[in-house]
Amino acid sequence: MSLKTTIISLMLFVACANSLYAFKEKDVEALKNNNECIGCDLSGADLKGIKLRKADLVNANLEEAKMSGSNLKEANFTDIDFCPIEPAQMEKADFSGANFEDANLEEVNLEDANLTKANLKNANIQDANLEGADLTQADLTDANMRRVNLKDAKLDKANISGTQFRGAQWTDGKICQKGSIGKCIF
């Protein structure tokens, strides 16, 4: 590789790395002031402990956003991809009644999160950590929950019809086997 090629490659790498988690402060302020940030860039933003009931975050970029302890009850997360490169940290967050329909929550940490009555229809939740999460009355219809950690999670009255659980760790610690659709087969 020539010196010129090496320098150009290095410049491209640095340019891309700087833009990976480049949230815009104006987007964070818009979210805080208007309770909405549709299609905005909040990648890498520190939103820990934020209180935004019924926030509208449709198609926002929340890649590697830090949302631990946040209260986003009834927020709309439709069509969001939380983890194209690094999963978001959302443990202990309150997402009760939130809309995650068709959202990509792959590998996201939702340990001890409140997802009571959340809409997770068709959501991709595979490889996520939901240990101790409250999914009471959540709608998980047709969700992909392969290899999810559900240890000590609450699934009381949750709709799990069509949900794929193969390889998931069930609430009692047992692993769901092949054919675990709409239920966990041990």
BELVEN-V720288 format. One record per residue. PHI is phi in whole degrees, -180 to 180 (none if undefined). Layout:
BEGIN
<<PHI> <PHI>>
END
This chain:
BEGIN
<<none> <-76> <-61> <-62> <-64> <-63> <-65> <-65> <-61> <-64> <-64> <-64> <-61> <-63> <-62> <-69> <-62> <-68> <-95> <-59> <-123> <-103> <-66> <-101> <-58> <-65> <-70> <-64> <-64> <-61> <-62> <-66> <-83> <-111> <62> <-154> <-159> <-73> <67> <-90> <-104> <-118> <-62> <77> <-69> <-91> <-115> <-60> <73> <-69> <-118> <-138> <-61> <63> <-63> <-106> <-123> <-57> <59> <-79> <-93> <-114> <-57> <57> <-70> <-103> <-125> <-58> <72> <-78> <-115> <-124> <-56> <59> <-72> <-107> <-113> <-58> <61> <-93> <-113> <-78> <-146> <-65> <-123> <-124> <-69> <-76> <-105> <-131> <-64> <63> <-80> <-103> <-117> <-60> <75> <-72> <-104> <-113> <-58> <64> <-78> <-99> <-114> <-58> <66> <-73> <-93> <-117> <-59> <60> <-76> <-97> <-118> <-58> <60> <-74> <-96> <-120> <-58> <58> <-75> <-95> <-117> <-60> <64> <-85> <-104> <-117> <-59> <73> <-71> <-102> <-110> <-57> <59> <-74> <-100> <-107> <-52> <59> <-76> <-97> <-120> <-65> <59> <-80> <-92> <-110> <-57> <64> <-77> <-103> <-120> <-58> <58> <-77> <-88> <-114> <-65> <79> <-74> <-93> <-116> <-53> <81> <-74> <-89> <-73> <-56> <-95> <94> <-77> <-97> <-75> <-97> <-53> <90> <-82> <-123> <78> <-169> <-101> <-104> <-90>>
END
